[in-house]
Amino acid sequence: MSETKSTDAHAQAPGALHPLRWPALGLLGLAQLMLILDVTVVAIALPHMEAELDLSRAALTWVVSGYALTFGSLMLLGGRAADLFGAKRVALAGLTVFTVASLAAGFATGAAPLLTARVAQGVGAAMLSPAALSVVVRLFDGDERNRALGIWSALGGGGAALGVLLGGVITAGPGWTWVFFVNVPVGLIVLVALARILPDLPRVATGSLDVPGAALVAAAVGSLIYALIRAGDHGWLNGISLVLLAVSVVLYLAFAAWQRRATAPLMDLGLLGRRPVVAGTFVIAVTTALMVAVFFLGSFYLQNQENHGALATGLLFLPVALLTMVSATAAGRVIGRLGARTLAAVALVIAAAGFLAPVFWSGTVAMVAGVSVASAGLGALFVVASATALSSVAPHEAGVTSGIVSTFHEFGAAAGAAAVSSAAAASIAGAGPASGFDDAFLAATGVAAASAVLAMWLIPPKGE
C-alpha cells in the first residue's frame, strides 16, 4: 500500500520529482518524429512507388492521406484510452503497432497491401501520439512545460521537412521500401528504452471507450477527404463529391449529438468552446495543411517539371528542413516575449510571401527559395499552436486535449494532401503544364493570408 501511495504522489507532480523527465522527453520526441516523418518521407518516394507498384493517382494520394486520415480519425480514441488505461501503456502499445506495420509496408507488393499497412501505421500512431503528448504535459510544469512543448513543436515542424530530405536519400540509395524499414530498428530501440524509464502515471479517468463516437468522427472525416480526392478527377461541382460533403456534415452533427448523450463520451465538447483550444487547433490544422501542401507540390514539381532525381530533390529540401527547425526553436524562445497572437500573424505573413515566389518565378531556385521562406513561417506556427492549446491544461484533461490537438494536426495533413492533389492534378501526374502548381500556390497564399487575420482574432492577447 505504501508503494502505491508513493507512486501516486510522484505522479501528481512529476515535473518536480522525476529525474529522467528530460531523457523521457527526448525518447518521446524521437517516437513522435517517426510519426511525423512518415507523412513527408513517403511523399518523396511516391513517384518510385507509382512506377514499381503501378499505383493510380488516387492510390498515390491515399498512400499519404490514408495514413493521415486513420491517424487523425482515431486520435480522440487514443487520447481517451491514455486517460483510461494509462498513458505509458497506450504509448508503448501504439509504438509496437506502428513498428510492426512499418515492416509490413516495406514488404508490400501492390496497392492493397501497402494501403492496408499504411492504415495500420495510422492506428499505431493514433495510440502513440496523444499518449506521448499527455505524458509530456504531465511530466513538466510551469516554465519547464513551456520549454518542453517548444521542443516537442520544433520536432514536429522540423520533422516534416526532414522527411523530404531523408526520403530522397533513402529512395535514391537502398530504395523506397526502406522509408518504412528504417522505422523498425529505431522503433524497437525507443520501445525498450521507454519501457525502462517512463514513469507509471496514474489513470485520470474512469468509464469505457466510446467506440460509436470514434466510428462517427472517422466516417465524417473519411467522407470529407474522399470528396476532396474525387474533386481532383471529376471537378468540384461533381454530384457525388457534393453528396460526400453533405454526408460529412451530417456525420459531424451526429457525432456532436452522440457526445451529448453518451455515458462515457469520447470527448467533452466543452473543450472546443475554450478560446485557447479553439485557437490552437485552428492554427495546427492550417499549418499542417499548408506544410503538407508545400512538400507534396515541391516534391512533384522538382521531379516531374524540373526532372531532378529523388536524391537531388531531397538535398534541395535541406534548407527547407534547416529553416523549419531553426524557426521553430527560435519561436519557442520568443513566444513568451512577443505573445502567441503577434507571432502567429508574423509567421503566417512570412508563409504567404514564400508561397508567392514560385508563382512569379519559375525554376528550381525559385521553388526552393519560396518553399524555404514559407516553411520558416510554418515552423514557428507549430510552437504557437501547441503553446496556445496545451500550456495551461489540467492533468486530468491532458489525454483528451492532446487527442484534440493531434487530431486537427492530422486532419490538416489529410486535407492538405487531398486539396493540392485535386488543385494540381494534371501537373502532378506530369500530363499538363506547371500552371496547376501556380494555382495551388496561389490558393495556399490566400489561405495563409486569411488565416493571419483569423489568428489575430482567435488567439487570446498576451497575459490572458
N, C-alpha and C positions, 0 to 999 in steps of 0.2 A: 504493500500500500504506500509506504513512504517513497519507494522508487517512482510510482505513478505520479504522486504529488510533485516530486522533483521535476519530472519530465514536463508536466503541465505548466508549472511555474516558469520553467525555462522557455517554453513555447510562447508564453504570454508576452514576453519581452525579449525575443531572441536577438534583436539588433544590438542590445547592450551586453549580451551574455555569450552568444555563440562565437567561439574563437575562430571558426572556419567559415564565417559568413562570406568573406571576400573570395576565397577559393571556390566556395559553392556558387557564387555569382559567376565566376569565370567558367565553370563547367556548364552551368545552366545557359549561360550566354553562348557557349560553343554549340550546345544542343539546339538552341533557337536559331543560331546561324545556319545550321544544316537545313532547317525547315525553310528559311528564307532563301538560301542558295538554291533550293530545289525548284523555285519558280523560275529564276533567271538563268541558272546554269543549264537548264533544259532548253531554254529559248535559243541559245546559240547553236545547239545541236539539231534543231528541228529540220533544217534542210537535209542533213545526213540521214536522219530517221525517215524522212519522207522518201528519199531515194532507195534506201535499203529495205524498208518495210512496206513500200508502196502505199503511203498514207494519203488520204484525201485532205483538202484544205480544212474541212470541218473536223476531221480526226486530228490534224495538227493543232488546231485551236483547242480541242478538248484535252490534248496532252498537257497543256498549260492550265486551261480553265477547269478541267475535271478534277485536278489536284486541289486547286484553289477553292473550287466550289464545295467539295467534300470537306476540306479543311474548315472553311467558313461556316458551312451549314451545321456542322456538329460541334462547333466551338462552345456554344452555350451549354450543351450537354456535357462537354468535357470540364467546363468550369464548375458546373453543379456537382459533377462526380468528384472533383477535387475537394469540394466542401463536405460532401457526404462521406467519402471513403478515405480521405487523407491525401493531401497534395503530393507527398513523396511517392506513395503507392501508385497514384494515377500517372505521375510524370514518368516513372520507371516503366510502367506498362506501355505507355504511349511510345516511349523511345524504343522499346523492344519491337512493337508492331511496325514502326517506321523502318527500322533496320532490316527486318525480315522482308518487308515489302520492297525495299530498295534492291535487295538481292534478286527478287522475282522480276522486277522491272528490267534489270540488266540482262536477264536471260530471255526476255520476251522475244518472240519470233514473228509477231504480227500485231495488228491494231488492237484486237480484242484482249490478248494477254497483257499488252502494255498498258492499255487504259484501265484494266482491272487492277493491275499493280499500282497505278497512279492513284486510283481511288483508295486502295488500302493504305498507301502512304498518307493520304489525306486524313484517314481515320486515325492513324497513329499520331499525326501532327495535331489533330484536334484534341486529343487527350493530353499530349505533352505541353503544348504552348500555354494554355491558360493555367495549367497546374504549375508550370515553372514560373510564370509571372506572379502567380499567387504566392509562391514561396519567396520570391524576391521582395514583394510588398510587405510580407510578414517578417522577414528576417531583418529588415532595416527600418529605422525610424528617423524622423526629423530630417536634418540636413543630409545624413548618410543615405536616407531613402532617395532624396532628390539626386544625389550623385549616382546612386545605383541605377535609378531609372534613366539617367542620362547615358550611362554606359550601355544599358540594355537597348536604348533607342539608337545609339550610334552603331551597334552591331547589326540592328535590323536594317537601318538605312544603308550602311556600308556593305552589308552582305548582299543586298540586291545587285549592287554594282559589281562587287567582287565575283558574283556568279557568272556574269558575262565573260569576264577575263578568264576564270577557271574553265568555263565551258569551252572557250576557244582552244585553250592549251590542251585540255583533255581530249576534245574531239579530234584535233589535228594530230595528237600523239597516239595513245592506246586505243582511241575510238570512242564513239558516243556511248557505248554501254557502260563505260567507266564513269560517266557522270552519275550513275546510280551505284556502281560497285564501290566507289570511294566512300560512300556513306557507311559501308559495313564495318570496316576496321575502326573508323572513328566512332561510330555508334557503340560498338562493343566496349571500347576503352572508356568512353564517357559513362556508359551504363555501370560498369564495375566501380568507377571512381565515385559516382553519385550515390550508389548504394552504400558506400562506406562512410561518406562524410555528411550527407544530408541529414538534418535532424528530423525526428518523427513529430512533425507539427500535429497538434490535436485536431480532430474533426470539429468544424464550426457550424454544422447544420445537421438536422435530422429529417427523416422522411424518405421519399423514394425518388427515383429518376422519372422525369416527365417525358416518357418516350413519345406519346402523341404530340406534345408540343414540339419536340425535336423534329418529328416527321413533317409537321405542318410548315415549320420555318424552312426546312430543307427543300420541300416541294415548292415553296414560294420562290426561293432563290433559283432553283433549277429552272422553273418556268421563265423567269426573267432573263437568265443567261442564254437559254436556248432561243428565246425571242431575238436577242441581240445577234446571235450567230446566224440565224435564218435571215435576218435583215441584210447581212452582207451578200447573200446569194440571191435573195428574192425581192429586195427593196424594203424600205422602212414602212411602207403602207401595205405590205402583204397581209392578206386576211388572217392567215394562221399566226403570223407574228403578233398581230394586234390582239388576237384571241389569247395567245400565251401571256401577253402583258396584262390583259384583264384578269386572267386566271391567277396571275401572280398577286395582283392587288387583293383579290378575294381571299386568297390563302393567307396573306399577311393579316387581313382583318380577322379571319378565323383564328389565327394564332393568338392575336390580342384578346379575342373573346374567350378563348380557351384558358389563357393565363389568368383571367379574372375569376374563373370558376373552378380551376384545378385545385385539388387539396394540397399538392406539392408542386407548384408551378416551376417551370424551367428557370424563370427569372422574375424579379419584382419589376413590373412595368414602371413603377415609380422612379426607378433609377434613370430611365430615359427622360424623365421630366426634370432632372437636375441639370442646371446650366453647364457646369464643368464637364459632366459626362457627355451631354449633347455636343458641346464644342469639341471635345477631344475625339469623339467618334466621327464627327464630320471631317475634321482635319485628317485623321488617319485614313479614312476612306478615299478622300480626294487625293491625298498624297500618294497612296499606294496605286490607285488607278493611273495617275499620271506617270509614276515611275515605271510601272509595267509597260505602259504605252511607249515610253521612251526606249526601253530595251527591246521591245518587240519590233517597233518600227526601225530603230537604229540597226539591229542585227540583220533584218531582211534588206534594208537599203544598202548597207555596206557589202553584203554578199551578192544580192541579186542585181542591184543597179550599178555598183562600183566594182563588182567582180573580185572582191577580196575573199581569200580563203578563211576558214574558221579560225586558224591561229592568228592571222593578221587582224581579223575582226576583234578577237579577244584582246590582243595587245593594244588596239586602237581605243579600247574601252578602259585602259589603265588610268588615264587622267580622270575619267568619269568616276572610277572607284575611289581614287585618292581624294578628289574634291568632295565626294559624298561623305566619306569618313571624317575628313577634316572639318567640314561644315557642321556635321552632327556633334562632334566633340566640342567645337567652339560654341555651339548653341547651348550645350549643357552647362558651360561655364558662364555665359552671359544672360541666360534667361532670367536669373534672379534679379539682375540689374535692369534689364530692358522691359521685362514683363512678357508674358506669352502672347498677348494681343499684338504688340508692336512687332515682335519677332516674326510672328506668323504673316503679317501683312508685308513686311520687307521681303521675307523668303518667297512668298508667292509672286511678288512683282519680279524678283530675280528669275524665278522659274519661267514666268511668261515671256520675259525678254529672251531667255535661252531658246525657247520653242520657236521664236520668230526667225532665228538665224538660218535654219535650213530652208525656210520658205523663200527668203530673199536671195540667198546664195546657194548654188548647187555645188556638189563635190564632197569629197571625203573630209577635207579640212573644216568646211562649214558645218557639216553634220557633227563631227566630233566636238568642235568648239561649242556649238549650240547645245548639244546634249550635256556637255560638261557643266556649262553655266546653269542649265535647268536643274541638273542633279545637285549642284551646290545648294540651290534654294530648297529642293525637296529634302535633302539630308537634314537640314535644320528643322523641318516640319515634323519629322518623326519624334524629335525631342519635345516639341511644343505639344503634340498630341498626347504622348504618354504622361508628361508632367501635368498637363491640364486635367486629364481624366482620372489619374490614379494617385497623384501625390498625397491626397488627403482622405483616401478611403479607409474605413474602419476594417480591422482584421476579419470580422465576420462577413464583410462584403467583398473581400479580396478575390475569391474564386469567381464569382458570377460577374463582377465588374471586369476582371481580366478577360473573361469569356466574351463580354460585350465588345471590349476594345479589339480583341483579337479577331472576333467575328467580322467587324467592319473593316479590319485590315485585309482579310481575305476576300470579302465581298468586293472591295475596291479592286483587288488584283484580278479577280474573275471578270468583273465588269470592264476593266481597262483593256484586258486582252481581247475580250469579245468585241468591244466597241471599235478598237483600232483595226481589228481583223475585218470588220464589216466596212468601215470607212475607207480602207485602203486595200480592199480585197484583190482587185486586179493587179495592182502594183506589187503586192506581197507575193502573189502567185507568179510574178515575172511575166504576166501576159499583157501588161499595159504600161503606159508611161509613168514617170515619177510623180505626176500630178496628184495621184492618190495619196502619196506621202505628204505633199503640201497641204492638202485638205485636212488630213489628220492632225498635222502640227498646228494648223490654224485653229482647229477645234480645241486642241489642248491649250493653246494660248488663251482662248476665250474662257475656258473652264478655270484656268489659274487666275485670271483677272477677276472674274466674278466671285471666285472663292475668297480672294483677298478682301473684298467688300463684306462678304458674309462672315468671314472670320473676325473682322473688326466689330461686328455686331454680336456675334455669338460668344466669343471668349470674354470672360469677366475681366474688368480692369484690374491692374496690379493692386494687390492688397486686399481684394475682396475674397 
